[in-house]
Amino acid sequence: MRKLYLLFSHRLTDEQRKQALEQLKVKEIKYLPEPLQKAWSNVPPDVPYINDYLAPIKEWLDSEADPGDYVLVQGDFGAAYIMVNWAFSKGFVPVYSTTERTAEEKMGPDGEVQLSRRFSHVRYRLYERNFR
């Protein structure tokens, strides 16, 4: 019974949840505990190295997840890089959510331009370990 662990800054949309169950065939979706969620969503930009900062998240995943479980990794670029590589080393399957993005501009009566962006989940994609 595979599970999906979320290293993700927000809640899954209904479509993301549906696809996790259908596409990835997971039986359970697990969010980070609140203190770890706050840490993941607020990686400090002024710290030169973040391995120690991420240690509690690694410890939690290590105690919860089994090899073959999925880990959705999205967020701070450096943290995501570290966690994807760590997930591979533990036998977890790191994935990310792909989106289709559309933008719409509306001109207001006073000449002000309002830009609206919409992101729609398309699919989960496996991080690839090997480069070609």
C-alpha positions, -999 to +999 in steps of 0.1 A: +000+000+000+019+030-013+015+064+004+022+099-008+040+123+015+038+160+008+067+184+009+046+211-005+036+246+006-001+244+003-030+219+004-037+196-025-065+207-049-093+182-055-078+174-089-044+167-074-059+145-047-079+126-073-049+120-096-027+109-067-053+082-059-059+073-096-025+079-113-001+070-085-025+045-070-017+057-035-039+046-006-030+074+018-019+111+015+002+124+044+009+161+051+038+172+072+030+178+109+023+216+114+058+226+128+075+208+099+050+223+074+059+258+086+096+250+083+092+237+047+071+267+037+095+292+051+131+281+043+152+310+054+168+328+024+197+342+045+212+309+056+241+297+034+235+260+040+202+243+049+210+206+054+207+210+092+175+230+088+160+201+068+171+174+092+138+173+112+119+168+079+142+140+069+139+124+103+101+125+102+100+110+067+126+084+077+103+073+106+071+074+086+077+064+049+086+030+034+108+024+004+086+028-027+064+055-012+060+087-031+072+120-019+058+151-036+087+176-035+080+213-044+091+245-028+124+263-023+147+252-051+177+243-030+155+225-004+138+206-032+171+196-047+184+183-014+152+164-006+149+148-040+184+134-038+178+123-003+145+106-012+163+087-040+190+075-015+162+062+008+144+043-019+114+067-020+099+079-053+101+117-056+075+133-078+063+168-086+030+183-099+030+197-134+006+226-142-008+244-172-006+281-168-028+307-184-026+345-180-053+370-188-049+408-189-078+432-184-076+469-191-094+489-165-113+522-173-084+542-159-058+525-180-047+502-152-038+466-163-049+437-141-031+405-147-047+373-136-029+339-136-045+305-134-026+273-126-043+240-133-028+206-123-021+184-152-002+153-139+024+141-115+058+136-130+087+115-116+119+132-109+145+116-131+177+104-116+198+099-147+209+125-171+212+118-208 
